[in-house]
Amino acid sequence: MSNDRDTDSFERRLAAARDGAGQSPTSSESAHKSVGAGQSAINLAMRLGVELVAAMAIAVGIGWGLDRLFHTKPWLMVLMVPVGMVAGLRNLVRAAGPKGKDDR
């Protein structure tokens, strides 16, 4: 019983504070939605950047390891740079593309 009374009191105080600040409940909800959209755009941009850098780093690491193994410095590492770029760009296109049933 006490919780219902506290909740009602809180709701009234919150409504009074919003009225005093000139803020309606719908404007705060729309602000949360716009923040959510901006946050998801930032998340996508960060993911795309990390995917590109990770693909390049893995390809260069594999090339460096193969160069040490076969004593062919720096040829295999140089050969793996375009492979890493292609893999990274492929990941970017896949991640930024449309979402559907056929995600491959």
Backbone as CSV, one residue per row, in Angstrom:
resi,resn,N_x,N_y,N_z,CA_x,CA_y,CA_z,C_x,C_y,C_z
1,MET,0.801,-1.180,0.000,0.000,0.000,0.000,0.854,1.257,0.000
2,SER,1.878,1.226,0.791,2.754,2.379,0.883,3.446,2.633,-0.458
3,ASN,3.785,1.564,-1.185,4.452,1.715,-2.471,3.561,2.398,-3.489
4,ASP,2.241,2.088,-3.490,1.325,2.738,-4.422,1.258,4.235,-4.156
5,ARG,1.211,4.590,-2.898,1.143,5.999,-2.526,2.457,6.699,-2.894
6,ASP,3.604,6.029,-2.682,4.893,6.607,-3.037,5.026,6.769,-4.544
7,THR,4.541,5.787,-5.292,4.617,5.856,-6.747,3.758,6.997,-7.272
8,ASP,2.549,7.141,-6.732,1.680,8.233,-7.152,2.312,9.579,-6.828
9,SER,2.897,9.674,-5.643,3.553,10.914,-5.239,4.729,11.221,-6.165
10,PHE,5.478,10.189,-6.497,6.615,10.383,-7.388,6.149,10.845,-8.761
11,GLU,5.105,10.216,-9.282,4.585,10.586,-10.597,4.101,12.033,-10.599
12,ARG,3.437,12.457,-9.541,2.965,13.841,-9.464,4.138,14.813,-9.399
13,ARG,5.142,14.483,-8.594,6.318,15.361,-8.492,7.079,15.411,-9.817
14,LEU,7.157,14.276,-10.506,7.832,14.247,-11.800,7.074,15.087,-12.820
15,ALA,5.746,14.973,-12.833,4.941,15.776,-13.755,5.088,17.262,-13.439
16,ALA,5.118,17.614,-12.161,5.281,19.019,-11.778,6.649,19.536,-12.189
17,ALA,7.666,18.730,-12.031,9.011,19.146,-12.419,9.108,19.319,-13.936
18,ARG,8.475,18.433,-14.678,8.483,18.567,-16.143,7.726,19.815,-16.578
19,ASP,6.593,20.083,-15.921,5.846,21.295,-16.249,6.674,22.530,-15.942
20,GLY,7.363,22.519,-14.819,8.193,23.655,-14.436,9.355,23.865,-15.390
21,ALA,9.868,22.770,-15.944,10.989,22.879,-16.875,10.514,23.097,-18.302
22,GLY,9.186,23.046,-18.518,8.658,23.234,-19.861,8.885,22.027,-20.739
23,GLN,8.934,20.884,-20.125,9.236,19.654,-20.857,8.028,18.735,-20.766
24,SER,7.611,18.210,-21.904,6.491,17.275,-21.894,7.039,15.856,-21.921
25,PRO,6.272,14.875,-21.495,6.739,13.489,-21.509,7.087,13.004,-22.901
26,THR,6.378,13.488,-23.916,6.664,13.016,-25.282,7.981,13.559,-25.787
27,SER,8.362,14.778,-25.373,9.635,15.317,-25.846,10.807,14.558,-25.241
28,SER,10.679,14.084,-24.000,11.770,13.310,-23.414,11.869,11.937,-24.082
29,GLU,10.710,11.378,-24.452,10.749,10.089,-25.153,11.392,10.239,-26.516
30,SER,11.074,11.320,-27.241,11.685,11.519,-28.547,13.174,11.818,-28.413
31,ALA,13.584,12.468,-27.323,15.009,12.717,-27.091,15.743,11.406,-26.881
32,HIS,15.124,10.465,-26.146,15.749,9.167,-25.944,15.873,8.412,-27.265
33,LYS,14.870,8.522,-28.134,14.927,7.840,-29.428,16.017,8.418,-30.308
34,SER,16.176,9.753,-30.311,17.211,10.358,-31.137,18.595,10.030,-30.597
35,VAL,18.736,9.959,-29.291,20.020,9.557,-28.709,20.314,8.114,-29.079
36,GLY,19.290,7.261,-29.060,19.468,5.864,-29.428,19.883,5.712,-30.875
37,ALA,19.320,6.514,-31.774,19.688,6.448,-33.186,21.117,6.927,-33.390
38,GLY,21.484,7.994,-32.695,22.857,8.489,-32.800,23.852,7.495,-32.235
39,GLN,23.470,6.868,-31.133,24.347,5.877,-30.514,24.531,4.673,-31.423
40,SER,23.464,4.232,-32.097,23.602,3.083,-32.986,24.462,3.434,-34.197
41,ALA,24.404,4.682,-34.660,25.260,5.102,-35.767,26.725,5.110,-35.338
42,ILE,26.985,5.562,-34.126,28.355,5.552,-33.611,28.845,4.113,-33.459
43,ASN,27.981,3.244,-32.945,28.355,1.839,-32.793,28.698,1.214,-34.138
44,LEU,27.901,1.507,-35.176,28.169,0.961,-36.502,29.488,1.492,-37.053
45,ALA,29.734,2.790,-36.886,30.987,3.378,-37.376,32.199,2.772,-36.672
46,MET,32.095,2.586,-35.366,33.200,1.976,-34.627,33.419,0.537,-35.081
47,ARG,32.330,-0.193,-35.293,32.444,-1.586,-35.726,33.111,-1.665,-37.099
48,LEU,32.722,-0.774,-38.018,33.308,-0.803,-39.350,34.801,-0.483,-39.305
49,GLY,35.175,0.483,-38.488,36.595,0.815,-38.360,37.406,-0.326,-37.787
50,VAL,36.867,-0.961,-36.765,37.574,-2.079,-36.142,37.675,-3.256,-37.105
51,GLU,36.616,-3.504,-37.879,36.652,-4.618,-38.833,37.744,-4.413,-39.869
52,LEU,37.878,-3.187,-40.389,38.890,-2.915,-41.404,40.296,-3.053,-40.829
53,VAL,40.532,-2.466,-39.674,41.861,-2.527,-39.058,42.211,-3.956,-38.653
54,ALA,41.239,-4.695,-38.129,41.503,-6.069,-37.704,41.863,-6.958,-38.890
55,ALA,41.155,-6.802,-39.993,41.464,-7.609,-41.181,42.880,-7.313,-41.687
56,MET,43.241,-6.034,-41.693,44.592,-5.667,-42.138,45.654,-6.213,-41.180
57,ALA,45.416,-6.089,-39.882,46.395,-6.555,-38.895,46.566,-8.070,-38.970
58,ILE,45.486,-8.792,-39.141,45.579,-10.253,-39.232,46.330,-10.661,-40.490
59,ALA,46.022,-9.997,-41.599,46.709,-10.341,-42.853,48.203,-10.044,-42.765
60,VAL,48.565,-8.904,-42.214,49.984,-8.554,-42.081,50.666,-9.509,-41.103
61,GLY,49.990,-9.873,-40.031,50.552,-10.836,-39.080,50.793,-12.198,-39.710
62,ILE,49.851,-12.657,-40.516,50.029,-13.936,-41.213,51.199,-13.839,-42.193
63,GLY,51.272,-12.735,-42.937,52.383,-12.550,-43.872,53.722,-12.504,-43.156
64,TRP,53.777,-11.813,-42.039,55.023,-11.725,-41.275,55.433,-13.103,-40.757
65,GLY,54.454,-13.867,-40.255,54.751,-15.211,-39.764,55.231,-16.137,-40.875
66,LEU,54.596,-16.058,-42.031,55.035,-16.889,-43.160,56.420,-16.471,-43.646
67,ASP,56.704,-15.168,-43.634,58.039,-14.695,-44.007,59.102,-15.249,-43.068
68,ARG,58.815,-15.276,-41.770,59.779,-15.847,-40.825,59.942,-17.342,-41.035
69,LEU,58.840,-17.997,-41.352,58.877,-19.447,-41.541,59.655,-19.833,-42.794
70,PHE,59.414,-19.129,-43.878,60.028,-19.481,-45.162,61.229,-18.613,-45.527
71,HIS,61.627,-17.680,-44.667,62.785,-16.792,-44.900,62.652,-16.038,-46.219
72,THR,61.504,-15.408,-46.429,61.249,-14.674,-47.669,60.990,-13.195,-47.400
73,LYS,61.564,-12.648,-46.329,61.266,-11.274,-45.935,61.403,-10.330,-47.107
74,PRO,60.603,-9.405,-47.303,59.275,-9.043,-46.826,58.172,-9.435,-47.811
75,TRP,58.462,-10.338,-48.721,57.566,-10.559,-49.859,56.186,-11.098,-49.485
76,LEU,56.095,-12.039,-48.604,54.772,-12.571,-48.261,53.952,-11.563,-47.458
77,MET,54.624,-10.781,-46.635,53.902,-9.744,-45.903,53.363,-8.687,-46.868
78,VAL,54.170,-8.294,-47.838,53.723,-7.326,-48.843,52.574,-7.913,-49.666
79,LEU,52.634,-9.187,-49.958,51.580,-9.850,-50.713,50.277,-9.941,-49.913
80,MET,50.380,-10.037,-48.596,49.185,-10.169,-47.768,48.477,-8.839,-47.504
81,VAL,49.123,-7.699,-47.743,48.483,-6.398,-47.522,47.244,-6.234,-48.419
82,PRO,47.335,-6.482,-49.740,46.112,-6.372,-50.547,45.050,-7.414,-50.159
83,VAL,45.498,-8.584,-49.743,44.545,-9.606,-49.298,43.790,-9.108,-48.065
84,GLY,44.499,-8.473,-47.144,43.862,-7.911,-45.952,42.916,-6.773,-46.291
85,MET,43.302,-5.937,-47.263,42.417,-4.854,-47.683,41.127,-5.393,-48.285
86,VAL,41.254,-6.393,-49.140,40.065,-6.982,-49.762,39.177,-7.621,-48.699
87,ALA,39.772,-8.336,-47.771,38.984,-8.968,-46.707,38.300,-7.922,-45.841
88,GLY,39.003,-6.851,-45.508,38.416,-5.791,-44.700,37.283,-5.078,-45.412
89,LEU,37.465,-4.771,-46.696,36.405,-4.121,-47.454,35.199,-5.039,-47.624
90,ARG,35.455,-6.316,-47.788,34.347,-7.279,-47.895,33.546,-7.312,-46.583
91,ASN,34.243,-7.278,-45.469,33.564,-7.236,-44.180,32.770,-5.942,-44.006
92,LEU,33.331,-4.813,-44.494,32.621,-3.544,-44.400,31.324,-3.582,-45.192
93,VAL,31.400,-4.093,-46.407,30.206,-4.162,-47.247,29.174,-5.081,-46.614
94,ARG,29.620,-6.187,-46.087,28.700,-7.134,-45.452,28.053,-6.536,-44.205
95,ALA,28.828,-5.826,-43.389,28.298,-5.262,-42.146,27.394,-4.059,-42.407
96,ALA,27.700,-3.254,-43.422,26.922,-2.042,-43.681,25.767,-2.289,-44.636
97,GLY,25.727,-3.444,-45.246,24.682,-3.754,-46.218,23.336,-3.944,-45.575
98,PRO,22.331,-4.166,-46.415,20.988,-4.365,-45.887,20.890,-5.661,-45.099
99,LYS,20.062,-5.618,-44.068,19.855,-6.799,-43.238,18.689,-7.590,-43.820
100,GLY,18.905,-8.856,-44.071,17.852,-9.683,-44.620,18.040,-11.124,-44.213
101,LYS,17.230,-12.007,-44.795,17.330,-13.414,-44.481,18.620,-14.030,-44.997
102,ASP,19.117,-13.519,-46.095,20.264,-14.122,-46.797,21.601,-13.593,-46.336
103,ASP,21.786,-13.175,-45.125,23.109,-12.661,-44.717,24.115,-13.787,-44.818
104,ARG,25.068,-13.579,-45.699,26.110,-14.593,-45.924,27.437,-14.074,-45.496
